[in-house]
Amino acid sequence: MYTDLFLALKDAQNPRGHPILAALAYVFCPAAARWWLAGADPDEPFDPVWRSLSDLAAGEETLKDALKRYGFEGLMEQVKTYIGQVESYRRLNKRTLAPELSPMFPGGRLDVTERHLYNKAIANLGGKWAHFFAYIRAWAFCVKDWEEHFRFSVEPEFTRVYIMLTLAGVRRPVRFPVWQWIARHGYSRRYILGLMATNPLHDQLRFGLARLANPEGNKPWPVPPEVWALQINGQATPCEVSFSGDILPSLVEGLAKLAAVGPHPPLSALQEPFRCRQCGYQSQCYDQRSTRNELTSLALGF
């Protein structure tokens, strides 16, 4: 869910040490902010949902074409079967959001022989077979699920774009990737910017900055965009921020100072280690030689 942050941190057009990115990194995890400010380049954590949406938003391929490009040309029947299983399971569980994510869902499995034949292909999707079905599900269902919440009156255009995060007193904006929907009806326009979230109220700073962002380029928004939180279970909600935009400059300034001087505890690892699986600085924080996934002394020496 944090692929956008690490893409922004890796973006060569975004200067190292930029206060907005430093603040965002510090909110994600102080240790990540420390590594970035020290000059370490993050890896891009493989996110099958992000990869699927990026391929879909490019508009150049069908799902079948994309999977063939990754090397799964011999599994098209299994893909059709999986999509059919999801549709059937949803019809049987209409009151449950994305019931196919439940452990009770019987689909989304390949036998050992099939997996063995496509070891090279699955390496193109991060090396985990769970990514295969997550990729398919995101393409076939997630965008449609979100659009039901948007309640468009016409078919929208779905793309990946960059917005420019900026604040008063900050001279240079930051490029930040988001999902964008544009619905055109006559002379009217409706713009929606979507950011991935683990729950609707998550990551207040990121959403607060997105609400004040400008589009990339010199043209302003034709109409003010709506900012929505997107979850992989198909839920989409308008973003809610619990503070006024007026305090964002001082908030970002304070967080950026903390990112610069510390402390830098690895809070994600200590409180929410699931975030570490989505972090581009795993190799800095964890001892790669250990079989017990231990934190390094550098990570703990904040």
Buried (B, 14 or more C-beta within 10 A) or exposed (E): BBBBBBBBBBBEEBEEEBBBBBBBBBBBBBBBBBBBBEEBEBBEBBBBBBBBBBBBBEEEBEBEEBBBEBBBEEBEEBBEEBBEBBEEBBEEBEEBEBBBBEEEBEBBEBEEEEBEEBEEBBEBBBEEBEBBBBBBBBBBBBBEBBBEBBEBEEEBEBBBBBBBBBBEEBEEBBBBBBBBBBBEEEEEEBBBBBBBBBEBBBBBBBBBBBBBBBBEEEEEEEEEBBBBBBBBBBBBBEBEBEEEEEEBBEBBBBBBBBBBEEEBBBBBBEEEEEBBEBBBBBBBBBBEEEEEEEBBEBBBEE
